[in-house]
Amino acid sequence: MAEVKASLFYGVVAAVLSSAVLAFVEDLDDTFKETRVNDVWLVDFYAPWCGYCKKLEPVWHDVGAELKSSGSPVRVGKMDATAYSGMASEFGVRGYPTIKLLKGDLAYNYKGPRTKDDIVEFANRVAGPAVRALPSKQMFEHMMKRHDVLFVYVGGESPLKEKYNDVASELIVYTYFFSASEEVFPESVTLPELPAVVVFKDGGYFTYDEYEDSSLSSWVNKERFQGYLQIDGFTLYELGETGGVLRLMWYFTLFSFAFRLKTLIQRVAKEYREHFNRDFQFGHMDGNDYINSLIMGEVSVPSVIILNTSNEQYFLPSEPIETMEQLVQFINGVLNGSAQAYGGDGVIQRIKRVAFDARSTIMSVFRSSPLLGCFLFGLPLGVISLMCYGICTAESDDGSDDIDALKREGLTDEEEEEEEDRQCAAELEGPEEGENEEDDTYKCITVLLLCFSYHSTPPIPPKPL
């Protein structure tokens, strides 16, 4: 009896906790458009049949619980975009799931990894002010420890500050933006002039130059990455959205040569920053599966490859790279056009891409489930084969009709009547034994001969009455 009571107690507690967690995520309907204005909302637009949406659902509940327990002003909700398609279209929902943070009249899309920590960090960053103040050296040092890349505006009111605020409102989905006075920086930081926009990363700092670095938005979008970083599929996608500049990637395994190669690339990224920073992003990727599918080929490991994200061209060194001079020469060859380019986004390459993707899909299905692959691809091929066989082997009586018509062309009306009477009598009597095989052969020969004579000579004119 005690065990039954204990189990009931734990069941009630679990139900209460479950309902409490569910309460952190609100189900939204068509009244949301009018009631959302005074709050900051993090909304998941989903479809009930979407597998990715179902996978996100427990993570989304954890996000709601985390933001609620931390005292965040962000309210978490979810909306069935298929039931409220009109409202989903107004918010620009094009796929499922779509995560948006709605703040006033602005809507920010979340494109990062779908983990609790990443989503919570995104919500807290975007929900706050676009530009945060750094009032002291202690706060500056604290933020330097927390962030690998730190953007800071230094100076008073100016047109540059207005541009900086606009860029911060646009790109806060990716990184933090701060403002500070020159006194909060260490003595080693010297700025050529004020106002200025400075980025702290890679153990140093770099200042925005309006005349050399084009627009502030493009400069921030490029500098928000570290000089050398680990690259995965999502990072590569983000790099491709920064303007289509050339990217350098490195694929490695746990061999001593791989570590030497990593050291070379890191040195080039740091020592040749002024030469290559505007055109290249340096980094490495574990394994070669992703790049093999990207270039539709096989890359040995470790290797150096340069990928142009704007036109999908890639470059491979003509010989193994063992020194910094060889690596710099290879990069310069890509810049001056002397290095051979592979791939691209031309028509032929796109056709190859379609064929490669189709083959990869079929092979993946057969590897994961051979029986399912045989059913999906074997059944349609079998049906098509049977249809083709039936069409090719089908018999037709059109030839006999043409023969009768040709025979009648040379007969008078009386002779035609006699011929019809004779055929009727023959049909009533039926074929004699042993004649079927000879008649079939005769018909086939007659058809061939008559068709040939019909196409090669004019028909015989009817006899005058």
Buried (B, 14 or more C-beta within 10 A) or exposed (E): EEEEEEEEEEEEEEEEEEEEBEEBBBEBEEEBBEEBEEEBBBBBBBBEEBEEBEEBBEBBBBBBBBBBEEEBEBBBBBBBBBEBEEBBEEBEBEEBBBBBBBBEEEBBEBBBEBEBEBBBEBBBBBBBEBBBEBEEEEBBEEBBEEBEBBBBBBBEEEEBBEBBBEBBBBBBBBBBBBBBBEEBBEEEBEBEEEBBBBBBBBEEBBBBEEEEBEEBBBBBBBBBBBBBBEBBEEBBEBBBEBEEBBBBBBBBEEEEEBEEBBEBBBEBBBEBBEBBBBBBBBBBBEEBEBBEEBBBBEBEBBBBBBBBBEEBBBBBBEEEBEEBEBBBBBBBBBBEEEBEBBBBEEEEBEEEBEEBEEEEEEEEBBEEEEEEBEEEEEEEEEEEEEEEEEEEEEEEEEBEEBBEEBEEEEBEEEEEEEBEEEEEEEEEEEEEEEEEEEEEEEEEEBBEEBBEEEEEEEEEEEEEE
